Amino acid sequence: MKYLLDSNIIIYYLNGDKKIYDFIEKNKAVSAISLITYYEVLN
């Protein structure tokens, strides 16, 4: 299974949410973010 992460998940990850951090670290090989999400998080 592959995961497309949205901006909320990325923001929680950057804020240190343990549950989200563990999920992303476990699944980073099969996770991606869209270009739009990337730009949303930069702002």
N, C-alpha and C positions, 0 to 999 in steps of 0.2 A: 504494500500500500504506500502511496505517496501523499505528502501533505503540502498544501499551499497555505502558507501562513499569512494572516491578515495583519493590518497595522496594529490592532489592539494586542495581539499576541506578542508582536515585536516590542511594543511599548512595555508590556508587563515583564518581558524578558529583560529589557534594559533597566527596569526599575528593581530588578532582583527578586521577582516572584519565584520562590523555590520550586513550586509545582510546574510552572511553565519552563523554568530553566532546566529542570530534570528531563522534561518531555523533549525539549529541543536538543539537548545534549545526547539523549538516547536515539533520536530520530534524525539528526542533522544530515545524514547521508541520503535520506529520502525526503527531505524537506526543501521547499523553495519559497521565494517571495516574488511577487510580480514587480515589474518596474514601477507601476503606479504606487504600490505599497512602499517601495523603497523611497520614492520621492516624498510621500506623505510623512514618513518617519523622519526624513531629513529636516523638514520644516518645523 
